[in-house]
Amino acid sequence: MQDSFLHKGHRKKLVEYLRDHCSITSPLVLRAMEQVPRHLFLESIFHEYAYQDRAFPIASNQTISHPSTVAEQSQLLEAREGDKVLEIGTGSGYQTAVLVAMGLQVYSVERQKELFDFSHKTLKEIGLRPKFQSFGDGFQGLPTFAPFDSVLVTCGAQQLPSELLKQLKVGGRMVIPLGPLQEQILYRFTKIAPTEFEKESFGRYRFVPMLGSTN
Ligand code: SAH
């Protein structure tokens, strides 16, 4: 597994693009995006394109999100170093690595065994390890580790997963794409009281679906 000056140079350009064209202003996010070698989460045939703002296929028919989407979702968390974050949909592990590089304590859940194994191995090899990785159904969250400062869902949910909102601290935020299979809206829910939430929306996206344990 190798990072190179060429890849580092491409990452610098990607960070400039995120800052200048995607309204990414958080120093924590920009630093993390510059640090994480995205190509190492992709098949080698995609390595030369890894720092373009593109999504790519990964194992189990899933997709690694666009870098701009990863940066936007990470920024919407408004996280501070040391925050405890629950991520649903580890996938390749790239978004997980960005959250770890932001200095967050990351708990991540993936329902595809192949991706769970791949991400676990890759994150270990590049030395950006989350606190805990779980193989299972993200709709249940991780009650034993709750409450969380924030929750980040990287797959499109057709219904709001209420269990995840329960596992959020008061003052915490959940960033989640919600809507039908063809298109979702990216929302941020802020927990302002134990059963009260403020809801904001951040545009249209297309994520792979959030599937239940029996799908
Ligand atoms: N952030 C990931 C994106 C992966 S795509 C990356 O950077 O690569 C979304 C992931 O959500 C897929 O890996 C999919 O298997 C997973 N997923 C879908 N439904 C899920 C569920 N109920 N629980 C956990 N993971 C789920």
Residues whose N, C-alpha, C, O or C-beta is under 5 A from the ligand:
A	BS01	SAH	Q62 T63 I64 S65 I88 G89 T90 G91 S92 G93 Y94 Q95 V109 E110 R111 Q112 L115 G136 D137 G138 F139 T154 C155 V208 P209 M210 L211 G212
